[in-house]
């Protein structure tokens, strides 16, 4: 089935202590499927917290921060800030070739590095220049807080493809994160949405996929553009313990001003699917024995097919 877009900027976000090419199989598989659907694809592997060459403890501490202090404040997210900087730089520059090379800025997560987004630095600092002013401008446009509101502004709405002024192409930015990378993807979406200085294509990451990720609150404007996928075994029980971490719930004040622990509904994804796979957390993208089921389908095939089915369904729902 063809998609109502002609260009996809695909970013795959790894979790902590990940092998450099851990997500290469799913990158290649998604690129192939998207190209079959008639899309030109620019793709890249990103490491919001660093790959396995970086010490594990700093990565875990950064992810804990993003699941704690930054869970409803994406502008404070460490991994989200790095991803937003990388996405903004590449989309704004009009990435011209498909590559599997990891983002050096995200791999060197513990080091400060000047980026092309205006001199902002990585390593837990601001990776998108002018975060505070961007949030203020965003709210001044009439949008509510980044933490759970309907987007408003001059660019395309969150669920609609943006037009590439240079080529006339209808483009889409897709962030697919595994494990902690899924948390960084949600936060990056909020950061990019709050930065009005960025081009429309970069400022509106239109689709986010979380695979095997800890739960984190999903802002209302992103809920119908996000897919959450977790693994179950043959008995239908969760087989990925990482998906049991975190929560979609948030603390909010009641009408009388008292703190209240909200139910799942306000900040949970609208599409939450369970994939019947062999193995567990590190096995979503396996494509060889023993990760092939009795029907001859590998974990990778099941995962990619589910993502493509969902992606198609989001366009059908929006009647694009």
N, C-alpha and C positions, 0 to 999 in steps of 0.2 A: 504493500500500500504506500503510495506516495505521500510525502508530507507537504504542507503548505508553506514550506520554507526552502531556500536554495543554499543556505550557508549555515553551518553549525560550528561554533567555537566550543570544543569539548575539552574539559579539564578534569583529570582524574586525581583525586586527593587521597593520599595514603595516610594510614594511622601512624602510631609511634613505632620506632625501631623496625621499620619496614625495609625489606630488600629493595634495591634500586629498580628492579624490573618486576616486582611482585604484581603490579597491575598492568603490565604490558600486554598480556593475553586478552584481557577484557578491553583494553584500548583498541587493539587491532580488530577484535570482533565487532565492537561498536562502530568503528570507522567503516568497516566493510558493509555492515547493515545500513548505515546512514547513507553511504554512497549508492547502495542499491536502491534506496528510496529517492535518489536524485539530488542529494545534497553534496555540496563541497564541504569538506571537513578539515578544520585545523584542530589538532589535538596536542595535548601536553600532559605529562605526569608532574604533579606537584607534591611536595613533602612539607606540609605546614609545620611539623614539629621536628623535621630532620629525618634522615634515613638511618639504617642500622650502624652507620659509621660514627654517629653522634652518641654520646653517653645517654643511657636510658633514663637515669634519674631526672635530668633537666627536662626531658620530653614529657615524662609522667607528671612533673610538677606544673608544666605549662598546660597540659590537658586538664589537670585537676582545677587549675585556675579558670579555664574556659567553661568547665562544667559547674563551677561554683560561683565565684565573684562575677563572672562575665556571662552567666547562663541566660540572663534576660537583658544584658547590656552589650550587644554585639560590638559597639565601638570600643569596648575595653578588651575584646578578645585578642589573644596573642596569635593563635593559629589563623583566625578569621582575618586579622589585619594583614598577615603575610600573603594569604591567598588573594585578598582583595587587591593588593598592590600588584601581584603578578598578573591577575586577570585584567585589571585596568590597563596595565602597560601593554599587554599583548593584543587585546581587543582594540585599544585606541590606535595602536601602531598598524593594525591590519595584518595579523600574522599571515604570511604568504606561503608557508609550506608545512605539511604535516610532519611532526617530529615526535619521537618517543623520548627525547632527552629530558631529564628532570630539570625543574627550575632551580638554578644554582642559588638563587636568593632564598628559596625555601629549604634546600638541602643544607645550606650553611646557616641553619636557623639560629645558632647561638652567636653569630657574628653580625656586626653592623655593616650595612652595605648600601651605597647610594643607588637609587632606582631612577627610572626614567619618568616617574610620576611627579617629579618636582623636588627631588632631593630628599624625600622621606627615607627613613632608615628602618631596617629589619632588626631582629634580635629582641623582640618584645616591645620595641618602640613603635612609633606611628609609621605604618607602611603605606598609608594613603595620606598625602599631605592635606592639612587643614581639616582634621576630623571634627573638631569642635565647631568650627565655622560651618562645615558642611551640614552637621546636624541642625544647627540653628536655622540655616537657610531652608533646609528641608521642612522644618516645622513652620517656618514663615510662609511657605507656599500653601499651607492649609492642611498638610498632612499631620497625623498624630505622631506619637513617639514611635521610634523604630521598633520598640519592644512588642508591638502587637497592634498594627493599625492598617487602615486602607491607604495605599499609596496615592498620592496626588502630585501633579506637577506637569511639566511640559513634555516629558518623554513618554514613550509607550508605557501602557499599563503593564503590571507584572506578568500577566499571562499572554501578552501579545507579542508577536515577532517585531523586532525593530528593523527599520529600513537602513541598509548600508548606503550612505549617500554617494560613495565613490563608485559603487558598482550597480546600484539599484536593486541589490539582492535583499530578500527578506531573511534576516539572520536571527539566530537563536544562540544563546549561551547556555550550555549545559554543564553543571557542576555535579560530578558523581564522586561521593566520598565513601571510603570504607573505614569502619571503626572510628577512631577519633577524627579522621578526615571528614566524616559526615557532619560532625559538630562544627568543624571549621567552615564547611560549606554553607551551613545555615547562617553562621555569623558573618561570613563574607557577603552573603546576599544582603543582609541588613546594612553592612557598611557601604556597599556599592549603591544601594538604594538611597542612602542618606547623603551622597556626595553629588550635588547638582552640577559640579564643574565637569564631570565625566561625560563622554559621549553617550548617547542613549543606549547603544549596544553594550557598552561596558557597565553602565549604571543600572541596568535592569537584567540581572541574571534570571532568565525566564523559567528555567527548570532546575530543580535540585533533587538529587537522588541520594538517599542514605542507605547504605548496605552494611548490615552488621554493626550498627553504630549505637553508642549510648544514647539514651533519650535526652532531648533538650527541648525547651519550649519553642514552638513554631509560631511566628507572628501571623496574625489573621490574613494579611495580604498575600502570604506565601503558601497557605495551607492547600489551596487547590492546584498549586504548581510544584508540589513536593511529593515524592514517593519514599516511603519507609519500608524496607524489606529486611526480614529476619529469617533465619534458618530453623526448620523443624526436622525431626527424625521420622522414621517410618511409622511410629506410633502417634505422631502429631504433637510431640512434646518439644519445647525449645531446645535446640542443640548448640546455641551460641550464647554463652554466659554473658558476653559483653552487652548484648541487647537488654539484659536485665538491669544494667546500671543506669543511673540517671532517672529523670522523670519528666513528663510533659506538664506536670502541675506547677503552678506558680502561687506565690503569696500575693494577695491583693487586699486592699482595704474594703470592708463592707460599707454599707450606706451610713452606718453610725460611726465609721472610722476605726473599727476594730480589724486587726489582721485576720485574713481568712485564707485557708489553703484550698485553692480552687480545684474543681474536678478536672478530668482529662479533656473535656470537650473544647474549652476555649483555646487551648494551645497545643492540641495534638494534630497530626497530619490527617487529612481527609482520606488518603489512600495508604493503608497499612496492610501489606501482604506478607504471607508466610510461604517461604520456598521449601519444598520437600527435597532436601539435599542429603548427600552422603558426607559425613564428616561434621566439622564445626566451624568455628570462627575464621580460621585461615583458609577455608576450602571453597569459598563461593566461586572462585575463578579457576578451579581445577578442571582440566579437560581430558585427563587420561585415567586409566585404571589405577586405583580402585574407586574412582569417583564418577563412574558411569552406571546408571541405574538399569533395571531390567528392560526398560523400553529403549535402551541404547542411547539415552541422552546424558550428556555430561553435566556437571554442576555449572560449568561456564555457559553451556547452551541454554539451560533453564533460566539462569540469571539474566542473560542478555535478552532472551525472548520476552521475559517479564518486563524488562525496562522498555523495550520497543513497543510492546502492547500498551503499556501505560502511557508512553509518550504519544502514541497515536490517539489514545482515548482522550487525552487532555485537549487536543485540537478539535476532536469531534464535539466535546462538551462546550467548547467556546465557539463552535460553528465557524471555524476559520477555513 
